[in-house]
Amino acid sequence: MQADTHRNFIEFYTRTYYSEYVITIKEHDVALIGLISDVHAAPEPVAEALAIFAKAGVSQVLCAGDIAGYMDQLDETIKLLVENDCQTIMGNHDLLYIDHHEDEPGNSTITFLKRLPATFETVIEGKSVYMVHAQPPDECHGGIKLLDKTGKIQTDRVELWAKSLQSFDYDVLIVGHTHQVFAELIAGTLVVNPGSSVFNNCCAILRLPEMTVEMFPLNGKEIEKTWNWGEHVIYGR
């Protein structure tokens, strides 16, 4: 019995380290989650983000709302999200679009937007994930702002949200709305905003259970950590 065990070990050792193929032994699985938000009816950055996600091998794509607004290719953007099985939630611009076009008969765009949930939650590799457009529990307005105009973290804002999130019982919180790009551990929760794909030029990949985030630039531009519509119009940012 001992001889057989010893022989089997030698065969396994040899096959693992000296054969023509490589055996990878994992302590646990790793899930890659693609993150986009505030896509604002601009399909090109969404398509670029999806290509990045496909190359990385993500298992799921989450979109934190605001499919509509600002740009004018909403149908094309929705088609991309649907064809790539993106889990999408409602944003304030989506609600505004519904209000303005609800009376249009047979509008498939309205049908899609109306079906969007306000929040999404799941468990991935043992980590609980919660997604809302602006802030918990289900707000589309307000939002978690952590950065100043130059993109630097404001300590007082982090402390403020640490108090607000003390009872928030999730490992990861994914938000959008504020057009800020960050990934910060606040009160035990990893809070991630991938920014706007069209205005912040950014998408992100979340790794679980490691709880790490990598940001990727889009549109052939650098990532704008903060983007504000008023400043864009006035100062050309």
C-alpha positions in Angstrom: 0.0 0.0 0.0 2.8 2.4 0.9 4.7 1.5 -2.2 1.7 2.3 -4.4 1.2 5.6 -2.7 4.8 6.5 -3.2 4.7 5.5 -6.9 1.5 7.5 -7.4 3.2 10.6 -5.8 6.2 10.2 -8.1 4.0 9.9 -11.2 2.0 13.0 -10.2 5.2 15.0 -9.5 6.8 14.0 -12.8 3.6 14.7 -14.8 3.1 18.1 -13.1 6.6 19.5 -13.5 8.2 17.7 -16.4 5.5 17.0 -19.0 4.9 19.1 -22.1 1.8 20.6 -20.5 1.5 22.6 -17.4 -1.0 21.9 -14.6 -2.1 25.1 -12.7 -3.1 24.5 -9.1 -5.3 27.2 -7.7 -6.1 27.8 -4.1 -9.4 29.4 -5.2 -11.2 30.7 -8.2 -10.9 34.3 -9.4 -13.8 36.1 -11.0 -13.2 39.1 -13.2 -16.2 41.5 -13.4 -16.3 44.3 -16.0 -17.7 47.7 -14.7 -19.1 50.6 -16.7 -21.4 53.4 -15.9 -23.0 56.6 -17.2 -22.6 55.5 -20.8 -25.0 58.3 -21.9 -26.1 57.0 -25.3 -22.6 56.8 -26.7 -22.0 53.3 -28.1 -18.3 53.6 -29.2 -16.8 53.8 -25.6 -19.1 50.9 -24.6 -17.9 48.8 -27.5 -14.3 49.6 -26.6 -14.9 48.6 -22.9 -16.6 45.4 -24.0 -13.6 44.5 -26.1 -11.3 45.1 -23.1 -13.5 42.9 -21.0 -13.6 40.1 -23.6 -9.8 40.1 -23.9 -9.4 40.0 -20.1 -11.9 37.1 -19.9 -14.5 38.7 -17.6 -17.4 36.5 -16.5 -19.9 39.3 -16.1 -20.4 43.0 -17.0 -22.2 45.4 -14.7 -23.5 48.8 -15.8 -24.4 51.2 -13.0 -27.0 53.2 -14.9 -27.6 56.3 -17.0 -27.8 54.6 -20.3 -29.6 57.7 -21.7 -28.8 61.4 -21.7 -26.4 63.8 -23.4 -25.7 61.8 -26.6 -28.0 60.6 -29.3 -27.3 57.0 -30.0 -29.4 55.4 -27.3 -30.8 52.5 -29.4 -27.3 51.5 -30.5 -26.0 51.6 -26.9 -28.9 49.5 -25.6 -28.3 47.0 -28.3 -24.7 46.6 -27.2 -25.7 46.1 -23.6 -28.3 43.5 -24.5 -26.2 41.6 -26.9 -23.4 41.3 -24.3 -25.7 40.3 -21.4 -24.8 43.4 -19.3 -26.5 43.6 -16.0 -27.8 47.1 -16.0 -29.7 49.3 -13.5 -31.7 52.5 -13.6 -30.1 56.0 -13.6 -31.6 59.4 -13.2 -31.2 60.2 -17.0 -33.1 56.9 -17.7 -36.0 58.1 -15.6 -35.9 61.5 -17.3 -36.0 59.8 -20.7 -39.0 57.7 -19.7 -40.8 60.8 -18.5 -40.3 62.6 -21.8 -41.1 59.7 -24.1 -43.5 57.5 -22.2 -46.5 58.4 -24.5 -44.7 57.1 -27.6 -46.5 53.9 -28.6 -44.5 50.7 -29.3 -41.2 52.3 -28.2 -38.9 49.4 -27.4 -36.4 51.8 -25.8 -38.9 52.8 -23.2 -39.8 49.2 -22.6 -36.1 48.4 -22.0 -35.6 51.3 -19.6 -38.7 50.7 -17.7 -37.6 47.1 -16.9 -34.3 48.3 -15.4 -34.2 47.7 -11.6 -33.1 50.4 -9.2 -30.5 48.1 -7.7 -28.7 44.9 -8.2 -27.1 42.6 -5.7 -25.3 39.3 -6.0 -22.6 37.1 -4.3 -19.5 36.3 -6.4 -16.7 34.1 -5.1 -18.0 34.6 -1.5 -18.1 38.4 -1.8 -21.4 40.3 -1.6 -21.8 42.9 -4.3 -24.4 45.7 -4.4 -24.9 48.1 -7.3 -26.9 51.4 -7.3 -26.7 54.4 -9.5 -26.0 57.1 -7.0 -26.1 55.9 -3.4 -27.7 53.2 -1.2 -30.3 52.1 -0.7 -31.8 52.9 -4.1 -31.1 56.6 -4.9 -30.6 57.9 -8.5 -29.7 61.4 -7.2 -27.2 62.6 -4.7 -24.2 60.3 -5.1 -20.9 59.5 -3.5 -18.4 62.3 -4.2 -14.9 61.6 -2.9 -12.7 63.6 -5.1 -12.0 67.3 -5.5 -11.8 69.0 -8.9 -8.2 67.9 -9.5 -9.1 64.2 -8.8 -7.6 64.0 -5.3 -9.3 62.1 -2.5 -10.9 64.4 0.1 -10.4 62.9 3.5 -13.4 64.7 5.0 -15.6 63.2 2.3 -14.3 59.7 3.0 -14.9 60.2 6.7 -18.5 61.4 6.0 -19.3 58.4 3.9 -17.7 56.0 6.4 -20.3 57.1 8.9 -23.1 56.7 6.3 -22.0 53.2 5.4 -21.4 51.9 8.9 -24.5 49.7 8.7 -24.0 48.8 5.0 -23.5 45.0 5.1 -21.9 44.3 1.7 -18.3 43.7 0.6 -18.5 45.8 -2.6 -20.6 48.8 -3.5 -20.6 49.8 -7.2 -22.0 53.3 -8.0 -22.0 55.8 -10.8 -23.7 59.2 -11.3 -21.0 61.6 -10.0 -18.7 61.2 -13.0 -15.8 60.5 -10.6 -13.4 57.6 -10.9 -12.3 55.9 -7.6 -12.0 52.6 -5.7 -11.8 53.2 -2.0 -12.2 51.0 1.1 -14.8 52.8 3.3 -16.1 51.3 6.5 -15.1 47.8 5.4 -16.8 48.2 2.0 -14.9 48.5 -1.3 -16.7 51.5 -3.0 -16.1 51.6 -6.7 -17.1 54.2 -9.3 -15.8 53.3 -12.8 -16.8 56.8 -14.0 -18.5 57.6 -17.2 -17.3 55.7 -20.2 -17.9 58.7 -22.5 -16.9 61.6 -20.2 -14.3 60.1 -17.8 -13.0 57.9 -20.6 -12.9 54.9 -18.2 -14.0 51.4 -17.5 -12.9 49.0 -14.8 -12.3 45.4 -13.9 -13.1 44.1 -10.4 -11.3 41.0 -9.2 -13.0 38.8 -6.7 -12.4 37.5 -4.1 -9.2 39.7 -4.1 -11.2 42.9 -4.0 -8.9 44.7 -6.3 -9.9 47.1 -9.2 -8.0 48.1 -12.3 -9.1 51.1 -14.4 -8.7 51.2 -18.2 -8.7 54.4 -20.4 -11.1 54.7 -23.3 -11.5 56.9 -26.3 -7.8 57.2 -26.9 -7.6 59.6 -24.0 -6.4 59.7 -20.4 -8.8 59.0 -17.6 -10.5 62.1 -16.3 -10.9 61.3 -12.6 -13.5 64.0 -12.3 -15.8 65.4 -14.9 -18.5 68.1 -14.5 -20.9 69.1 -17.2 -20.9 72.8 -16.1 -17.1 73.1 -16.1 -17.0 71.3 -19.4 -19.3 73.9 -21.0 -17.6 76.9 -19.4 -14.0 75.9 -19.4 -13.9 73.4 -22.2 -12.7 70.5 -20.0 
